[in-house]
Each structure stands twice: as structure tokens, then as C-alpha cells.
Amino acid sequence: MPSSVDALGQACSPGCSLALSTCCSVSAWQRRLPVLAWLPVYSLQWLKMDFIAGLSVGLTVVPQALAYAEVAGLPPQYGLYSAFMGCFVYFFLGTSRDVTLGPTAIMSLLVSFYTFHKPAYAVLLTFLSGCIQLAMGFLRLGFLLDFISCPVIKGFTSAAAITIGFGQMKNLLGLQNIPRQFFLQVYRTFLDIGETRVGDAVLGLVCMLLLLALKLMRDRMPPVHPEMPPGVQLSHGLVWTAATARNALVVSSAALVAYSFGVTGYQPFILTGEIAKGLPPVRVPPFSVTTANGTVTFTEMVQDMGAGLAVVPLMGLLESIAVAKAFASQNNYRVDANQELLAIGLTNTLGSLVSSYPVTGSFGRTAVNAQSGVCTPAGGLVTGALVLLSLDYLTPLFYYIPKAALAAVIIMAVAPLFDTKIFGTLWRVKRLDLLPLSATFLLCFWEVQYGILAGTLVSVLLLLHSVARPKTQVSEGPVLVLQPASGLHFPAIEALRDTVLSRALGASSPCAAVLECSHICSIDYTVVLGLGELLEDFHKRGVSLVFVGLQVPVLRALLAADLKGFQYFSTLEEAEKYLRQEPGAEPYNICEDSVPEHKAALLKA
């Protein structure tokens, strides 16, 4: 059964446990359009749960979208432009019932860095990122994301949390003319701290405390039991709704306070200001930009964005798939990584037609979706509709939202991204992993692409070192037994040869040796040549080197090479008996009559 059916059939809450046996036979169309796997068995119970979840996510995404546009350095409406397309595309293509696509703190930071706070660049980056992601999905290149290790991701997200959070201090304190480069930002913020606006600072801190209190309230709420009195259940539902929609509640309250002050003619807060009203026009992305100094061509725009054309789509895919896999594991279902690539790629490609900036899966809103009891991706339709209604009817009200309130929303959203325990965990588990973590974390404060590139490079170097220098377990006794602890590839053959020669032939009296190869599943031509030279070295010293535990692909390669003096046994006991010259143990290829029948079959294969 495909992952889309698993996602909706196995992971649904008890209220969504309708059997999906009719979907067991899934066609190629259903794999490409997972909606076809669950839509035929959609129920009213699912509709109820999806509507509640979609509404909860919608109340979360609207204030977050306005806030994340500030992080991206774009006008507030661009956050809302980016928040609805993923809801509709994922309805058709998504393989996870929980994931919601839209603007996130990480992607907003990257957009700010690579698009110079210019909407035209942001929209073009969305289109190109979507094309790259679609190509990766069709070519099934999702495995490339596996080369970005967990320490690199943790280092990047932790640095991003600090960068984004500190970047909002200017709005939280009401400071003006603060540069966006991190180190200059830190310097100017502390330099201008005396110019803090009391109204913004007080409002921002109050909003943060309210958001924290509501979050703790929701996290510690006991589950609802059917035997509870109706009044208790109603109270529980109201508290849960308020805590879940805390962003919208706090931002609306702050806007009401700002409006009240405005009526009196005194405004102690810096407000969001005018926001373009109405739905975004549908138009092709800008492939050139006209400025006062002339026209910037498509080629020049691409050159200006530089490494962003690699970093943004890759990090978008990484974040979205990480979110999908995390909730799939938590809720006991599977997702199709390559299908997820297609979903997010098409979201960005179509999103560029409505002036969206690049989006990805949101961990926070996905958590809200899951905790609300969502059953299918249909919950996203409610979220998308709510965003569109906000654009069409509520944008005049957004004028009064204080920037300090949006800063509080952002800071509380990115705070969990900083993993305070990861350094201690890696110190206990594997200290070498601190190298890519630290390289990524520190360099991301300079430039994001350098941090990710450095961390990935360090991770790959550590991987290559383990491949080139695999550990070899040595057991000394009447017969020397050497066992490579991992696979054997061409960079490792010289190290293995040096170990075997120093242990077996380095002493004044050479001894026979057994090479136990049960951990080696494949070898290449360079390894075969190295093993042949090793056999010659043993032959010159008048002692034997025999092989044990050869897997079929390895045995096939060694037999095909016709190495002089090559001898192999099925068990270690047989090899030791032979080397001690005890009767009853003969290698499989001492003579033609003793070669087992499967040798000819192996050579033919």
C-alpha cells in the first residue's frame, strides 16, 4: 500500500478510523495524485476534524505570515501571498496528513539574505526554486539531501534562531535604522539601546509573556474524557481554542490597544501601516526589472542571487521532508520523499504566479495541525480559504498591528529552533560530530551558504575518512584473524594491507593469517589488485593467507580475477584447522575436483 494510504489510514485519530481497504490496489495515478487514494472514502467525521484543524492553522498562519514578511524584508502582504498556494497544491499531491506548507522563519531569513529585500527578486527566486525542486522530484534525487547531516541541520537552525530572534529586537524595542547584517545589527542595537521606545518595549514583552503562558497552558491541558460533564468539555474546548490560536489572539488584542490609543490622538507604538488590499494578481514572474539606472536582465538577476539558487531550494526541501518524516514517525505512517519534492516544487512554481516568496513545511503549524486532529490534507483547503478571505476583507484592519507584537510572535516561534541540548548530546554520543555542528553554527553568522557548505564538507570528510581508514579487529592466537569492521572500498585497501603485513609478516617469524570478510558486501577492481599483491607478499614469505565469510558478490569478483594462491573457507573453524595442518579441512579451490559446483555458477553470473 502506498505511503499516502498509510498516512491517512493508519495515522488517523480514533475518530478517523474508517477502513481504507478499498484503496489497497493503488495505480500509478494514485501514486502521483495521492488525493485519489483517500478522497473516495472521505467521511463526514473526517470533514469535521479537518475543518477544525484547518481553522486552527489558519488562525496561526495569518499573523505569522505578516511577521515572516518582515523577516524576509518584504511588504507584509507578501507573507499572505505566500501562505495559501501550498494549502491547495498539497491537497492533491501531499502524502502526509499533517504537513502544512507556507512561509517559515528559516526560509524568510534566506529570502532576506539572497533577494536584497526586493519583491521581484523574491518572486523570481520562488519560480526558479520550484523548477529545481520539481526536477529533483522527477529525477528522484531526494537522496542528495541525505548528505546534509543532522549536526549541520542543527547548527544551521540554531544559528538561524539567534539571527532571526535578535533581528526582531529592533521592532521589539522600537529602534530605527538598524542594519540587517548580523554583526552590525548587534553593534547598533546595543549602541542605540538608549533610544528604546517604552510603549513598544512594554507591549512586546507583554505579548511574549502572554504567548508563553498560552503555550504552556495548552501543553499542560489534560485530555478530554467522554465522562466529563458537558460544561467542563465546553470550557476545555474554549481554553484549547484560545491557546491554539494564541498568535491571532495576541496580535488582535495588540491591534485593538493600538487602535484605542489612535482614537485618542496619541500613538505610543510603531504600526505595520498600510497593506495592499485584495488578492494578488496572477502574472508570470518578473524575468527582468526596470530601475532608475536601467534594466536588470534575467541573467544579471540570477547572478545577483548566486548561491541562493542552490541553498534556498535545498533547504526548503530539507525542512519540509524533515517535518513530514518527523510527524510520520510520531504518528506511525510513511511518506514518499520524492512525492514531497514534487509537492513543494509545484507549490513554489505556481506560487510565483501570485507573488509568493519561497515556502516550505512549517514545523510549528504542522504541530498545530496534528494536535487539532487533522485526518487528511483537506484541512489545508480551510486554511487557504481563510488566508484568501483575510487578503480580501481584513487588510485594512492590519494597519493597526504594532510591529512589537509581530516581533513577539516571531521570537516565540523561533525560540524552539535553538537546541540547547545538542552540544551535550553530541559530546556524549560522538564528539567528532561537534566539528560540522560548530563549523555550520559559527559560519552561518557570517554568510548562510558558507556555514552550510563548510558543515557539509566537514561531514563528508569525516565520512570519507571512515571509508578510507576502516577499523580492523585483530584476534591473536595460534592463527592470526583480521576482520575489517566495515565495508572495503578502494581508498581503504592500502590501510588494510599495511595492517595485515605489520601484524602477520612484520615479526621475525611470519605467521599465517585469516581475513574474515563477513562485513564486506562489495569490492572494486582496486581492492582486488590490492588483495592480489597481499597474497603475493604472503607467498614470498612462505606463509598462507586465507579468506573466510565471503559474500556472493565479493566471492564472484575474486574468483573472476583468478588470483594466485587465493583460498577461501565457509567457516573460521575450517580455516584454522587447515592452517594448523589438521586433517579434514581443505580450501574450496585447492584443486579443480574440490571446487564446489557453485563456483561455475558464480563465474557465469
C-alpha positions as CSV (number, residue, x, y, z in Angstrom):
1,M,0.0,0.0,0.0
2,P,1.5,3.4,-0.8
3,S,2.5,5.9,1.7
4,S,-0.4,8.2,1.0
5,V,-2.9,5.5,2.1
6,D,-0.7,4.6,5.1
7,A,-0.6,8.3,6.1
8,L,-4.4,8.6,6.1
9,G,-5.5,5.1,7.1
10,Q,-3.0,4.2,9.8
11,A,-2.4,7.5,11.4
12,C,-5.8,9.0,11.7
13,S,-7.1,9.6,15.2
14,P,-9.7,7.3,16.7
15,G,-12.5,9.5,15.2
16,C,-11.0,9.0,11.8
17,S,-10.5,5.2,11.8
18,L,-12.6,4.4,8.8
19,A,-11.1,1.4,6.9
20,L,-9.4,2.1,3.6
21,S,-9.5,-1.5,2.3
22,T,-10.9,-0.3,-1.0
23,C,-7.7,1.6,-1.6
24,C,-5.3,-1.4,-1.4
25,S,-4.8,-1.5,-5.1
26,V,-3.2,1.8,-6.0
27,S,-2.4,2.8,-9.5
28,A,0.4,4.9,-10.8
29,W,-2.1,7.8,-11.0
30,Q,-2.8,7.4,-7.3
31,R,0.9,7.5,-6.5
32,R,1.3,10.7,-8.4
33,L,-2.0,12.1,-7.1
34,P,-2.4,10.8,-3.5
35,V,-5.7,12.5,-3.2
36,L,-7.2,9.7,-5.3
37,A,-6.3,7.2,-2.6
38,W,-8.3,8.8,0.2
39,L,-11.0,11.1,-1.4
40,P,-13.3,8.2,-2.5
41,V,-13.6,7.1,1.2
42,Y,-13.9,10.6,2.7
43,S,-16.4,10.8,5.5
44,L,-18.3,13.5,7.4
45,Q,-16.3,12.7,10.5
46,W,-13.1,13.5,8.6
47,L,-14.7,16.7,7.3
48,K,-15.4,17.8,10.9
49,M,-11.9,17.1,12.1
50,D,-10.3,18.7,9.0
51,F,-12.4,21.8,9.3
52,I,-11.4,22.3,13.0
53,A,-7.7,21.7,12.2
54,G,-7.7,23.9,9.1
55,L,-9.3,26.8,11.0
56,S,-6.8,26.4,13.8
57,V,-3.9,26.5,11.4
58,G,-5.4,29.5,9.6
59,L,-5.7,31.5,12.8
60,T,-2.0,30.7,13.3
61,V,-0.7,31.4,9.8
62,V,-2.2,34.8,9.2
63,P,-0.3,36.7,12.0
64,Q,2.8,34.5,11.3
65,A,2.7,35.4,7.6
66,L,2.6,39.1,8.3
67,A,5.5,38.7,10.8
68,Y,7.7,36.5,8.5
69,A,7.3,39.0,5.7
70,E,9.2,41.4,8.0
71,V,11.9,38.8,8.4
72,A,12.2,38.4,4.6
73,G,12.5,42.2,4.2
74,L,9.3,42.4,2.1
75,P,6.0,44.3,2.5
76,P,3.6,42.5,4.8
77,Q,1.2,41.4,2.1
78,Y,3.8,39.1,0.6
79,G,3.6,36.9,3.7
80,L,-0.1,36.4,3.0
81,Y,0.6,35.9,-0.7
82,S,2.9,33.0,0.2
83,A,0.5,31.4,2.7
84,F,-2.3,29.9,0.6
85,M,-0.9,28.2,-2.6
86,G,0.7,25.4,-0.6
87,C,-2.6,24.6,1.0
88,F,-4.3,23.9,-2.3
89,V,-1.4,22.1,-4.0
90,Y,-0.7,19.8,-1.1
91,F,-4.4,18.8,-1.1
92,F,-3.7,17.0,-4.4
93,L,0.0,15.9,-4.1
94,G,0.8,15.6,-0.4
95,T,1.5,12.2,1.2
96,S,1.3,13.4,4.8
97,R,-2.0,14.3,6.5
98,D,-0.2,16.7,9.0
99,V,2.2,18.9,6.9
100,T,1.3,22.4,6.1
101,L,3.3,24.4,3.5
102,G,3.8,28.2,3.8
103,P,6.2,30.9,4.9
104,T,8.6,29.9,7.7
105,A,11.3,31.7,9.7
106,I,14.2,29.8,8.1
107,M,13.0,30.4,4.5
108,S,12.2,34.1,5.3
109,L,15.8,34.6,6.6
110,L,17.2,33.0,3.4
111,V,15.0,35.2,1.2
112,S,16.1,38.3,3.1
113,F,19.7,37.3,2.5
114,Y,19.5,36.5,-1.2
115,T,16.9,38.8,-2.6
116,F,18.1,42.2,-1.2
117,H,14.5,43.0,0.1
118,K,13.3,43.3,-3.4
119,P,9.9,41.6,-4.2
120,A,10.8,41.0,-7.8
121,Y,13.9,39.0,-6.8
122,A,11.9,37.1,-4.2
123,V,9.2,36.0,-6.7
124,L,11.8,35.0,-9.3
125,L,13.7,33.0,-6.7
126,T,10.4,31.2,-5.9
127,F,9.9,30.3,-9.5
128,L,13.5,29.0,-10.0
129,S,13.5,27.2,-6.7
130,G,10.2,25.4,-7.7
131,C,11.7,24.4,-11.0
132,I,14.8,23.0,-9.3
133,Q,12.7,21.1,-6.8
134,L,10.4,19.7,-9.5
135,A,13.4,18.5,-11.5
136,M,14.8,16.8,-8.4
137,G,11.5,15.1,-7.7
138,F,11.1,13.8,-11.3
139,L,14.8,12.6,-11.3
140,R,14.3,11.1,-7.9
141,L,17.3,13.0,-6.5
142,G,15.9,13.2,-2.9
143,F,18.9,11.1,-1.8
144,L,21.1,14.1,-2.2
145,L,19.6,15.6,0.9
146,D,21.0,12.7,2.9
147,F,24.4,14.2,2.6
148,I,23.4,17.1,4.8
149,S,23.9,15.5,8.2
150,C,21.8,16.2,11.4
151,P,24.7,18.2,13.1
152,V,24.8,20.5,10.0
153,I,21.0,21.0,10.2
154,K,21.1,21.6,14.0
155,G,24.0,24.1,13.6
156,F,22.1,26.0,10.8
157,T,18.7,26.1,12.6
158,S,20.3,27.2,15.9
159,A,22.3,30.0,14.2
160,A,19.1,31.0,12.3
161,A,17.1,31.1,15.5
162,I,19.6,33.6,17.0
163,T,19.9,35.6,13.8
164,I,16.1,35.9,13.4
165,G,15.4,36.4,17.1
166,F,18.0,39.1,17.5
167,G,16.9,40.7,14.2
168,Q,13.5,41.4,15.8
169,M,14.9,43.2,18.8
170,K,14.7,46.5,16.8
171,N,11.0,46.1,16.4
172,L,10.5,44.9,20.0
173,L,12.3,48.0,21.3
174,G,11.1,50.4,18.7
175,L,14.6,51.2,17.3
176,Q,15.1,52.7,13.9
177,N,17.7,52.5,11.2
178,I,19.2,49.2,12.4
179,P,21.3,47.4,9.6
180,R,20.4,43.8,8.7
181,Q,23.9,42.3,8.7
182,F,24.1,40.3,11.9
183,F,27.3,41.7,13.5
184,L,26.4,45.3,12.6
185,Q,22.9,44.7,13.9
186,V,24.3,43.6,17.3
187,Y,26.6,46.5,17.4
188,R,24.0,49.1,16.5
189,T,21.3,47.6,18.7
190,F,23.5,47.9,21.8
191,L,24.7,51.3,20.7
192,D,21.2,52.7,20.3
193,I,19.6,50.9,23.3
194,G,19.1,54.3,25.0
195,E,16.6,55.2,22.2
196,T,14.2,52.4,23.2
197,R,10.5,53.4,22.9
198,V,8.9,52.5,26.2
199,G,5.5,51.7,24.6
200,D,6.9,49.2,22.1
201,A,9.1,47.6,24.7
202,V,6.3,47.1,27.2
203,L,3.9,45.9,24.6
204,G,6.4,43.5,23.1
205,L,7.3,42.0,26.5
206,V,3.7,41.6,27.5
207,C,2.9,39.9,24.2
208,M,5.8,37.5,24.7
209,L,4.6,36.6,28.2
210,L,1.1,36.1,27.0
211,L,2.2,33.8,24.2
212,L,4.4,31.8,26.6
213,A,1.6,31.5,29.1
214,L,-0.9,30.3,26.5
215,K,1.6,27.8,25.1
216,L,2.3,26.3,28.5
217,M,-1.4,26.2,29.2
218,R,-2.1,24.2,26.0
219,D,0.9,21.9,26.6
220,R,-0.3,21.0,30.1
221,M,-4.0,20.6,29.4
222,P,-5.4,17.2,30.4
223,P,-7.1,15.2,27.6
224,V,-10.9,15.3,27.3
225,H,-12.7,12.2,28.5
226,P,-16.3,11.3,27.4
227,E,-17.4,11.1,31.0
228,M,-16.6,14.7,31.7
229,P,-19.7,17.0,32.2
230,P,-20.7,19.0,29.1
231,G,-19.8,22.3,30.8
232,V,-16.3,21.0,31.5
233,Q,-15.9,19.8,28.0
234,L,-17.0,23.2,26.7
235,S,-14.6,25.1,28.9
236,H,-11.8,22.7,27.9
237,G,-12.6,23.4,24.2
238,L,-12.6,27.2,24.7
239,V,-9.3,27.2,26.5
240,W,-7.8,24.9,23.9
241,T,-9.0,27.1,21.1
242,A,-7.6,30.3,22.7
243,A,-4.3,28.6,23.4
244,T,-4.0,27.2,19.9
245,A,-4.9,30.5,18.2
246,R,-2.7,32.4,20.6
247,N,-0.9,34.2,17.8
248,A,-4.1,35.6,16.3
249,L,-5.5,36.4,19.8
250,V,-2.4,38.3,21.0
251,V,-1.9,40.2,17.7
252,S,-5.6,41.1,17.5
253,S,-5.5,42.3,21.2
254,A,-2.4,44.4,20.5
255,A,-4.1,45.9,17.4
256,L,-7.1,46.8,19.4
257,V,-5.0,48.5,22.0
258,A,-3.1,50.5,19.3
259,Y,-6.4,51.5,17.7
260,S,-7.7,52.7,21.1
261,F,-4.6,54.9,21.5
262,G,-5.0,56.1,17.9
263,V,-8.6,57.3,18.6
264,T,-7.3,59.5,21.4
265,G,-4.7,61.1,19.1
266,Y,-1.7,59.5,20.8
267,Q,0.2,56.5,19.4
268,P,3.0,55.0,21.5
269,F,3.6,52.1,19.1
270,I,5.2,51.7,15.7
271,L,2.4,50.3,13.5
272,T,2.5,47.9,10.5
273,G,0.9,50.6,8.3
274,E,-0.9,50.3,5.0
275,I,-1.1,46.8,3.4
276,A,-2.1,46.3,-0.2
277,K,-5.7,45.3,-0.2
278,G,-7.2,42.4,-2.2
279,L,-6.0,39.2,-3.8
280,P,-2.6,39.1,-5.6
281,P,-2.8,39.5,-9.4
282,V,-2.0,36.3,-11.4
283,R,1.0,37.1,-13.6
284,V,4.3,35.5,-14.8
285,P,7.3,36.0,-12.5
286,P,9.5,39.1,-13.4
287,F,12.3,37.9,-15.6
288,S,13.8,41.4,-15.7
289,V,13.5,44.5,-13.5
290,T,13.5,48.2,-14.6
291,T,15.3,50.5,-12.2
292,A,16.3,54.2,-12.3
293,N,19.7,53.0,-13.6
294,G,18.3,50.9,-16.4
295,T,17.0,47.3,-16.9
296,V,18.4,44.4,-14.9
297,T,18.2,41.4,-17.2
298,F,17.3,37.8,-16.2
299,T,20.9,36.7,-16.4
300,E,22.0,39.6,-14.1
301,M,19.2,38.7,-11.6
302,V,20.4,35.1,-11.5
303,Q,24.0,36.2,-11.0
304,D,22.9,38.5,-8.2
305,M,21.1,35.7,-6.3
306,G,24.2,33.5,-6.8
307,A,24.4,30.6,-4.3
308,G,20.8,31.3,-3.2
309,L,19.6,29.2,-6.2
310,A,21.1,26.2,-4.6
311,V,20.7,27.0,-0.9
312,V,17.1,28.0,-0.9
313,P,15.6,25.0,-2.8
314,L,17.7,22.5,-1.0
315,M,17.0,24.0,2.5
316,G,13.3,24.2,1.6
317,L,13.2,20.5,0.6
318,L,15.2,19.6,3.7
319,E,13.0,21.4,6.1
320,S,9.8,20.1,4.5
321,I,10.8,16.5,4.3
322,A,12.3,16.6,7.8
323,V,8.9,17.9,9.1
324,A,7.0,15.2,7.1
325,K,9.2,12.4,8.3
326,A,9.1,13.6,12.0
327,F,5.3,13.5,12.1
328,A,5.1,10.3,10.0
329,S,7.3,8.6,12.6
330,Q,5.4,10.1,15.5
331,N,2.0,9.1,14.1
332,N,3.1,5.7,12.6
333,Y,2.7,6.2,8.9
334,R,5.1,6.6,5.9
335,V,5.7,9.5,3.4
336,D,7.1,9.4,-0.1
337,A,10.1,11.7,-0.1
338,N,10.2,12.1,-3.9
339,Q,6.4,12.8,-4.0
340,E,7.0,15.5,-1.3
341,L,9.7,17.0,-3.7
342,L,7.1,17.3,-6.4
343,A,4.5,18.8,-4.0
344,I,6.8,21.6,-2.7
345,G,8.3,22.2,-6.2
346,L,4.8,22.7,-7.7
347,T,3.8,24.9,-4.8
348,N,6.7,27.2,-5.4
349,T,6.3,27.2,-9.2
350,L,2.6,28.1,-9.0
351,G,3.1,30.4,-6.1
352,S,5.4,32.6,-8.1
353,L,2.4,33.4,-10.3
354,V,0.7,35.0,-7.3
355,S,3.8,36.9,-6.0
356,S,4.8,34.3,-3.3
357,Y,8.2,34.0,-1.9
358,P,9.7,30.5,-1.4
359,V,7.8,28.3,1.1
360,T,8.4,25.0,2.8
361,G,6.9,22.8,5.5
362,S,6.3,24.6,8.8
363,F,7.1,22.6,11.9
364,G,5.0,24.8,14.3
365,R,1.9,24.9,12.1
366,T,2.2,21.2,11.3
367,A,2.2,20.6,15.1
368,V,-0.9,22.6,15.4
369,N,-2.5,20.7,12.6
370,A,-1.6,17.3,14.1
371,Q,-2.8,18.3,17.6
372,S,-6.1,19.5,16.2
373,G,-6.9,16.0,15.0
374,V,-6.5,16.5,11.2
375,C,-7.4,13.5,9.1
376,T,-6.4,14.4,5.6
377,P,-4.7,17.2,3.6
378,A,-8.2,18.6,3.1
379,G,-7.7,20.7,6.2
380,G,-5.4,22.8,4.1
381,L,-8.4,24.0,2.0
382,V,-9.9,25.7,5.1
383,T,-6.5,27.3,5.9
384,G,-6.1,28.6,2.3
385,A,-9.6,29.9,2.2
386,L,-9.1,31.8,5.5
387,V,-5.9,33.4,4.1
388,L,-7.7,34.5,1.0
389,L,-10.6,35.9,3.0
390,S,-8.1,37.8,5.1
391,L,-6.5,39.3,2.0
392,D,-9.8,40.3,0.5
393,Y,-11.5,41.7,3.6
394,L,-9.2,42.2,6.6
395,T,-6.2,44.0,5.3
396,P,-7.4,47.5,6.4
397,L,-7.5,46.2,10.0
398,F,-3.9,45.0,9.8
399,Y,-2.9,48.7,9.7
400,Y,-3.1,48.9,13.5
401,I,-1.0,45.8,14.3
402,P,2.1,47.0,16.3
403,K,5.4,45.8,14.9
404,A,6.4,44.9,18.5
405,A,3.5,42.4,18.6
406,L,4.7,40.8,15.4
407,A,8.2,40.7,16.7
408,A,7.0,38.9,19.8
409,V,5.3,36.3,17.6
410,I,8.5,35.7,15.6
411,I,10.7,35.5,18.7
412,M,8.4,32.9,20.4
413,A,8.2,30.9,17.1
414,V,11.9,30.6,16.5
415,A,13.0,30.1,20.2
416,P,12.4,26.3,20.0
417,L,14.7,26.1,16.9
418,F,17.7,26.6,19.2
419,D,18.6,23.2,20.5
420,T,20.3,23.8,23.8
421,K,20.9,20.1,24.4
422,I,22.5,19.2,21.1
423,F,26.1,20.1,22.2
424,G,25.9,17.9,25.3
425,T,24.3,15.1,23.4
426,L,27.0,15.0,20.7
427,W,29.7,15.2,23.3
428,R,28.3,12.0,24.9
429,V,27.5,10.2,21.6
430,K,30.2,11.1,19.1
431,R,32.5,14.1,19.7
432,L,33.6,14.3,16.1
433,D,30.1,15.4,15.1
434,L,30.8,18.6,17.0
435,L,33.1,19.7,14.2
436,P,30.4,20.0,11.5
437,L,27.9,21.4,14.0
438,S,30.4,24.1,15.2
439,A,31.5,25.0,11.7
440,T,28.0,25.4,10.5
441,F,26.8,27.3,13.6
442,L,29.7,29.8,13.6
443,L,29.9,30.5,9.8
444,C,26.2,30.9,9.4
445,F,26.5,34.2,11.3
446,W,28.8,35.4,8.5
447,E,27.1,34.0,5.5
448,V,24.5,31.2,5.4
449,Q,25.9,29.4,2.3
450,Y,29.4,29.3,3.8
451,G,28.1,27.8,7.0
452,I,26.1,25.1,5.3
453,L,28.9,24.4,2.8
454,A,31.5,24.2,5.5
455,G,29.4,21.9,7.7
456,T,28.6,19.6,4.8
457,L,32.2,19.5,3.7
458,V,33.4,18.6,7.2
459,S,30.7,15.9,7.4
460,V,31.7,14.4,4.1
461,L,35.4,14.5,5.1
462,L,34.6,12.6,8.3
463,L,32.6,10.1,6.2
464,L,35.4,9.6,3.7
465,H,37.9,9.2,6.5
466,S,35.8,6.3,8.0
467,V,35.6,4.7,4.5
468,A,39.3,5.2,3.8
469,R,40.5,4.0,7.2
470,P,38.1,1.4,8.4
471,K,38.9,-0.2,11.8
472,T,40.3,-3.8,11.7
473,Q,39.6,-6.1,14.6
474,V,42.6,-8.4,15.3
475,S,42.4,-11.7,17.2
476,E,45.8,-13.2,18.0
477,G,46.2,-16.9,18.8
478,P,47.5,-20.0,17.1
479,V,46.2,-18.3,13.9
480,L,46.0,-14.5,13.3
481,V,42.5,-13.4,12.5
482,L,41.9,-10.0,11.0
483,Q,38.3,-8.7,10.4
484,P,37.6,-5.3,8.7
485,A,34.9,-3.8,10.8
486,S,33.1,-2.1,7.9
487,G,33.0,-2.2,4.1
488,L,36.1,-2.3,1.9
489,H,36.5,0.3,-0.9
490,F,39.5,1.4,-2.9
491,P,40.7,4.2,-0.6
492,A,40.9,1.6,2.2
493,I,42.9,-1.1,0.6
494,E,46.4,0.3,1.4
495,A,45.5,0.8,5.1
496,L,44.2,-2.7,5.3
497,R,47.3,-4.1,3.5
498,D,49.6,-2.2,5.9
499,T,47.7,-3.6,9.0
500,V,47.8,-7.2,7.7
501,L,51.5,-7.0,6.8
502,S,52.6,-5.4,10.0
503,R,50.7,-7.9,12.1
504,A,51.4,-11.1,10.2
505,L,54.7,-10.5,8.4
506,G,56.2,-7.7,10.5
507,A,57.6,-10.0,13.2
508,S,60.8,-12.0,12.9
509,S,58.8,-15.2,12.4
510,P,55.9,-14.7,10.0
511,C,52.6,-16.3,10.7
512,A,49.6,-17.4,8.7
513,A,46.5,-15.2,8.7
514,V,42.8,-15.4,8.2
515,L,41.0,-12.4,6.6
516,E,37.4,-12.6,7.9
517,C,35.3,-10.7,5.3
518,S,31.7,-11.1,6.6
519,H,31.3,-7.3,6.8
520,I,32.4,-6.7,3.3
521,C,29.4,-6.7,0.8
522,S,31.2,-5.5,-2.3
523,I,34.7,-4.7,-3.7
524,D,36.1,-2.9,-6.7
525,Y,39.0,-3.6,-9.0
526,T,41.5,-1.6,-7.0
527,V,40.6,-3.7,-3.9
528,V,41.1,-6.9,-6.0
529,L,44.5,-5.8,-7.1
530,G,45.5,-4.9,-3.5
531,L,44.4,-8.3,-2.2
532,G,46.4,-10.0,-5.1
533,E,49.5,-8.1,-4.0
534,L,48.9,-9.1,-0.4
535,L,48.7,-12.8,-1.4
536,E,52.0,-12.4,-3.2
537,D,53.6,-10.9,-0.1
538,F,52.5,-13.9,2.0
539,H,53.6,-16.3,-0.7
540,K,57.1,-14.8,-0.8
541,R,57.4,-15.3,3.0
542,G,56.2,-18.9,2.8
543,V,53.0,-18.5,4.8
544,S,49.4,-18.6,3.9
545,L,46.6,-16.0,3.8
546,V,43.1,-17.4,3.5
547,F,39.7,-15.8,3.3
548,V,36.5,-16.6,5.3
549,G,32.9,-15.3,5.3
550,L,32.9,-14.1,1.7
551,Q,29.6,-12.8,0.5
552,V,28.5,-13.8,-3.0
553,P,29.3,-10.5,-4.8
554,V,32.8,-10.5,-3.2
555,L,33.5,-14.2,-3.9
556,R,32.3,-13.7,-7.5
557,A,34.8,-10.8,-8.1
558,L,37.7,-12.7,-6.5
559,L,37.1,-15.9,-8.5
560,A,36.8,-13.9,-11.7
561,A,40.2,-12.2,-11.0
562,D,41.8,-15.7,-10.8
563,L,44.2,-14.5,-8.0
564,K,47.3,-16.7,-7.5
565,G,47.1,-18.5,-4.1
566,F,43.6,-17.5,-3.4
567,Q,42.0,-19.8,-0.8
568,Y,38.6,-19.5,0.9
569,F,36.6,-21.3,3.5
570,S,33.0,-21.2,4.6
571,T,33.8,-21.1,8.4
572,L,36.6,-19.8,10.5
573,E,36.9,-23.2,12.2
574,E,37.7,-24.8,8.9
575,A,40.3,-22.2,8.0
576,E,42.0,-22.5,11.4
577,K,42.1,-26.3,11.1
578,Y,43.7,-26.0,7.6
579,L,46.3,-23.5,8.7
580,R,47.2,-25.7,11.7
581,Q,47.5,-28.6,9.2
582,E,44.8,-30.7,10.9
583,P,43.1,-33.4,8.7
584,G,39.7,-32.8,7.4
585,A,39.9,-29.2,6.3
586,E,40.6,-28.3,2.7
587,P,40.1,-24.9,1.0
588,Y,37.4,-24.9,-1.8
589,N,39.9,-24.2,-4.5
590,I,43.0,-26.4,-3.7
591,C,42.3,-28.3,-6.8
592,E,39.7,-28.5,-9.5
593,D,38.0,-31.5,-8.0
594,S,37.4,-29.7,-4.7
595,V,35.9,-26.6,-6.2
596,P,32.2,-26.5,-5.3
597,E,29.6,-26.6,-8.0
598,H,28.5,-23.0,-7.3
599,K,31.9,-21.6,-8.5
600,A,30.9,-22.1,-12.1
601,A,27.6,-20.6,-11.5
602,L,29.2,-17.6,-9.8
603,L,31.6,-17.1,-12.7
604,K,28.8,-17.3,-15.2
605,A,26.7,-14.7,-13.2
